[in-house]
Amino acid sequence: MNTGKLLSANTNDSYVVKLVGDVRVPLCKTIDECVETICAEPFKHLTIDFSEAENADSTTLGLMAKLCIRAKSLCGVMPVIYTPHDDMTRLLHSMGFENICILSGSQPTDSASLSPIEWESECCDDETAKNHVLEAHRTLMTLCEGNESQFSDLVKHLEAEL
């Protein structure tokens, strides 16, 4: 598997966030900084592109859920997640993403012509990583009932450690 990368582009108040390769916890600080940067100013459209993601762990999914929730609450934007792969689409459905975004197998026209930039991966210490993992899983727990039981032990464990 390819080491994960995070790319993004912004044009005309429209953002595209692209996940590439094997996207896991080591990218959590970088992903969270991307989320904060995007949500710092109003925008009109958000696409999250999973077309080149080979894998995305639950922390990554939780941070993408955070971005979707914030896009909706801050800007009134219903994000689109482009996911042409059936296994990723099933995973996103099982996590309840259809409650916070539009899942689409068709490439959005706004992302085809953009030249995204790669976010430089930033390392973080164990405590920072644990905080990001905790926040991501708390967010996932809000998406659907099944997630609460699936992640409650992990959340309790992390809360006790922190």
Secondary structure, 3 states (H helix, E strand, C coil): CCECEEEEEEECCEEEEEEEEEECHHHHHHHHHHHHHHCCCCCCEEEEEEEEEEEECHHHHHHHHHHHHHHHHHHCCCCEEECCCHHHHHHHHHHCHHHCCEEECCCCHHHHCCCCEECCCCCCCHHHHHHHHHHHHHHHHHHCHHHHHHHHHHHHHHHHHC
